[in-house]
Amino acid sequence: MGLKDELKKTIDNVGDAISELGHRGKAEAEQASREAAGDTMTPGEHVGSVLTEGKERILAEVDRTKREVRENV
């Protein structure tokens, strides 16, 4: 693999790592807001919050997986 390819891989990995951290942060914030709201959330708001948290965790895993695949190619 040439220097150009290594540089592109590194840049892509950094971008995915930053994206992963952002998604994990959003998931944690969603969970924290749900815990802070407690019983004041309606059932619909609670379900929406759980789904949003799940979506962010999945997106974080996608970014992590992309980095892992890139490293093993």
C-alpha positions in Angstrom: 0.0 0.0 0.0 1.4 3.4 -1.0 1.8 6.5 1.1 -1.2 8.1 -0.6 -3.4 5.1 0.3 -2.1 5.1 3.9 -2.8 8.8 4.3 -6.3 8.4 2.9 -7.0 5.5 5.2 -5.7 7.5 8.2 -7.9 10.5 7.3 -10.9 8.2 6.9 -10.2 6.5 10.2 -9.9 9.8 12.0 -13.2 11.0 10.5 -15.0 7.9 11.5 -13.6 8.0 15.0 -14.8 11.6 15.4 -18.2 10.6 14.0 -18.4 7.6 16.4 -17.6 9.8 19.4 -20.3 12.3 18.3 -22.9 9.5 18.0 -21.9 8.0 21.4 -22.1 11.4 23.0 -25.6 12.0 21.6 -26.7 8.6 22.8 -25.4 9.3 26.3 -27.0 12.7 26.3 -30.3 11.2 25.3 -30.1 8.6 28.0 -29.2 11.3 30.6 -32.1 13.5 29.5 -34.5 10.6 29.9 -33.1 9.9 33.4 -33.4 13.5 34.3 -36.9 13.9 33.0 -38.0 10.7 34.9 -41.8 10.4 35.1 -42.4 13.8 33.5 -42.0 12.3 30.0 -45.0 11.0 28.3 -44.9 7.4 27.1 -44.5 8.6 23.5 -41.6 10.9 24.5 -40.0 8.0 26.3 -40.3 5.7 23.4 -38.9 8.4 21.0 -36.0 9.0 23.3 -35.2 5.3 23.5 -35.3 5.0 19.8 -33.1 8.0 19.3 -30.6 6.6 21.7 -30.6 3.3 19.9 -30.2 4.9 16.5 -27.2 6.9 17.8 -25.6 3.8 19.2 -26.1 1.9 16.0 -24.5 4.7 14.0 -21.6 4.7 16.4 -21.1 1.0 15.8 -21.3 1.5 12.0 -18.4 4.0 12.2 -16.4 1.6 14.4 -17.0 -1.2 12.1 -15.9 0.8 9.1 -12.6 1.5 10.8 -12.2 -2.1 11.7 -12.9 -3.3 8.1 -10.5 -0.7 6.7 -7.8 -1.9 9.0 -8.2 -5.5 8.0 -8.3 -5.0 4.2 
